[in-house]
C-alpha cells in the first residue's frame, strides 16, 4: 500500500464496526491469507485494488473464499 503511505512496519488500526464501502482501504481475507487493499465497488463487481503498481487487482465478486475483515481507520508510522 505504498501509494497510500502505508509502509512495511507501520501499525494499522482496523475497525470491524465500520461498513466497508467504495474506495475504503480494507483488510480482507482472500483464500487462506489476509491482504490490505482499496475496495472498489461498482457495476455489480467488487475488486481489491493494490496501491502498489507491482501488484495486480484481485476480482472478488462472487468468491466464496473472500471476506472483508475490517476497514483501516488509522496508520501509525515509526519515527526514524
C-alpha positions in Angstrom: 0.0 0.0 0.0 2.9 2.3 -0.8 0.6 4.6 -2.7 -1.4 5.3 0.5 1.6 5.8 2.7 1.2 2.5 4.5 4.7 1.0 4.7 6.3 -2.2 6.0 6.5 -2.0 9.8 3.6 0.5 10.2 0.8 -0.2 12.7 -2.7 -0.1 11.3 -5.9 0.3 13.3 -8.8 -1.7 11.9 -12.5 -1.0 12.8 -14.7 -4.0 12.2 -17.8 -2.0 13.1 -17.3 0.4 10.1 -19.1 -0.7 6.9 -16.8 -1.2 4.0 -17.7 1.0 1.1 -16.3 2.1 -2.3 -12.7 3.4 -2.1 -12.2 2.5 1.5 -8.9 0.7 2.5 -9.8 -2.7 3.9 -8.2 -5.8 5.4 -9.7 -8.7 3.5 -9.3 -12.5 3.7 -8.8 -14.0 0.2 -8.3 -17.7 0.4 -6.0 -18.5 3.3 -4.3 -15.1 3.5 -5.0 -11.6 4.6 -4.4 -8.5 2.4 -4.7 -4.8 2.7 -6.2 -3.2 -0.5 -8.5 -0.5 -1.6 -12.1 -1.8 -2.2 -13.7 -0.8 -5.4 -17.4 -1.5 -5.8 -19.4 -0.7 -9.0 -21.4 -2.2 -11.9 -22.1 -5.4 -9.9 -18.4 -6.0 -9.3 -16.0 -5.9 -6.3 -12.3 -5.6 -6.8 -9.4 -5.3 -4.3 -7.0 -2.7 -5.8 -3.4 -2.5 -4.7 -1.9 0.9 -4.4 1.5 -0.6 -5.5 1.8 -0.8 -9.3 3.9 -4.0 -8.9 0.7 -5.9 -7.9 -2.5 -6.7 -9.8 -6.1 -6.1 -8.7 -8.0 -9.1 -7.3 -11.5 -9.7 -8.6 -13.6 -10.9 -5.6 -17.1 -10.8 -7.0 -18.9 -14.0 -6.0 -15.9 -15.6 -4.4 -16.7 -18.0 -1.5 -13.2 -17.6 -0.1 -13.4 -13.8 0.3 -14.4 -11.8 3.4 -13.9 -8.2 4.4 -12.3 -8.4 7.8 -12.3 -4.7 8.7 -11.8 -1.1 7.5 -8.4 0.6 8.1 -9.1 3.8 10.1 -5.6 4.8 11.3 -2.0 4.3 10.4 0.9 4.7 12.8 4.4 5.3 11.4 7.6 4.7 13.2 9.7 7.9 13.8 13.0 7.4 12.2 
